[in-house]
Amino acid sequence: MLDSITPAPMLDRLAQLRAQSPEFETLHYILGPERILEWAHSVGVSTDHRLRDLSPPVPPHELRSIVAAPSESVFLWSGLKDAQMLATYIDRYVPARTARSIDVLDFGCGCGRTTRFLQHLPQVRVHGTDINEALVAWCRNNLPAVQSSLNGVKAALVAPTGAYDFIYSLSIFTHLPEQIMKDWVAELARVTADGGIVLLTTHGYPAIDTICASAPHQQMFQMSAAEANDLRRDFEQAGFVYQRYSPDVIDQANAGDDYGNSFTHENYIRRHWDNALFEVVDFVPGGMRGWQDLTVLRRRARTS
């Protein structure tokens, strides 16, 4: 899978490094072919000027810090791993694309953390949309192969009905209050083709367990250990829990006034998201790097 994401000139540069450097040759043996590609797309881009020149530009620190860990190599590595996961789901759920390209939408694309990699997939047209104007502007200026657009707080996209074969949204439905989340699920259903796939991530037990055990995560989520344990105890009964961010965090994110942390139980997802619009075809606890739960929805056929 990484071979399809990795441009040929980058593979050539790795072969050159391997031929020129005994240390890199050893690293290649230690890591193996798959891991050396992970190194190339993250640490390699950060440390080797040739690999950097062969990759899309890296967003500046102030933009990376809004959407992910600000560390350049961590930003790149996490985007690569998530892109690998998404490519696997595209291959699994989207019909074989022999006659046409498929349209993929990143809802909440940020500054292209995953789209920078997915744009290299064969027969895939990548689109991105985000609420933050600075992030969208960066993508438009630096990732020309990705069609990036701005969306507002209101659940309305500029795309026509049934425009996309595969939509994904990572770490967005983890931040929305309940009614806004429902509105966006309905809007994503509108722009998904019949039989198309929507993949969403949410906070569930894996995230809550991490918060319960980790003081840094408690600080990040602005809750005490006791509050985190109360959340876990009551989670199944509550089904959905939303906690609004402090004003300073909301100002930095620039994602609207109703922005915080939401926790969505699997039972809630199956009860509310399996409906006339969608079928829940998969739910994977911790499916995104062991941290966020992953839900796969298939768009039901529209009635005439």
Beta strands, then each sheet from edge to edge (+ up, - down):
strand 1: 102-107
strand 2: 124-130
strand 3: 147-150
strand 4: 164-169
strand 5: 192-202
strand 6: 240-244
strand 7: 260-264
strand 8: 278-288
strand 9: 292-299
sheet 1: 3+ 2+ 1+ 4+ 5+ 9- 8+
sheet 2: 6+ 7-
end
